[in-house]
């Protein structure tokens, strides 16, 4: 698993790292969503893979 840092987000979005850091105070929900998307991108996760992971988690819970 690869963690995400502000630098990664800035590179993905073509923004300066300081801009992304400012989002923490000014747009915390947006930052959280962008971090989640960047984490998925960095770890090669798409909607289909995430859906399968959720299905596996639910199946394990049911055991």
C-alpha positions in Angstrom: 0.0 0.0 0.0 1.3 3.4 -1.0 0.4 6.4 1.2 -0.5 9.7 -0.3 1.1 13.0 0.5 0.3 16.6 -0.4 3.1 16.6 -3.0 1.4 13.6 -4.8 -2.0 15.4 -4.9 -0.3 18.6 -6.2 1.4 16.7 -9.0 -1.8 14.9 -10.0 -3.8 18.1 -10.1 -1.1 20.4 -11.5 -1.2 22.6 -8.4 1.4 23.9 -6.0 1.8 21.9 -2.8 0.9 25.0 -0.7 -2.4 25.3 -2.5 -3.3 21.7 -1.5 -2.2 22.4 2.1 -4.5 25.5 2.2 -7.4 23.3 1.3 -7.1 21.7 4.8 -8.3 24.9 6.4 -10.5 26.3 3.6 -12.0 23.2 2.0 -11.5 20.2 4.3 -14.2 18.0 2.7 -12.8 18.7 -0.7 -9.3 17.8 0.5 -10.5 14.5 2.0 -12.2 13.5 -1.2 -9.2 14.5 -3.3 -6.9 12.5 -0.9 -9.1 9.5 -1.3 -9.1 9.7 -5.1 -5.3 10.3 -5.1 -4.8 7.3 -2.8 -6.8 5.1 -5.2 -4.9 6.4 -8.2 -1.5 5.8 -6.5 -2.5 2.3 -5.5 -4.1 1.4 -8.9 -7.6 1.1 -7.5 -10.7 1.8 -9.6 -14.4 1.6 -8.8 -14.5 -2.1 -9.9 -11.6 -3.1 -7.6 -13.0 -1.1 -4.7 -16.4 -2.7 -5.2 -14.8 -6.2 -5.1 -12.9 -5.3 -2.0 -16.2 -4.2 -0.3 -17.9 -7.5 -1.4 -15.0 -9.5 0.1 -15.2 -7.5 3.3 -18.9 -8.1 3.6 -18.5 -11.8 2.9 -15.8 -12.1 5.6 -18.1 -10.3 8.1 -20.8 -12.8 7.4 -18.6 -15.8 8.2 
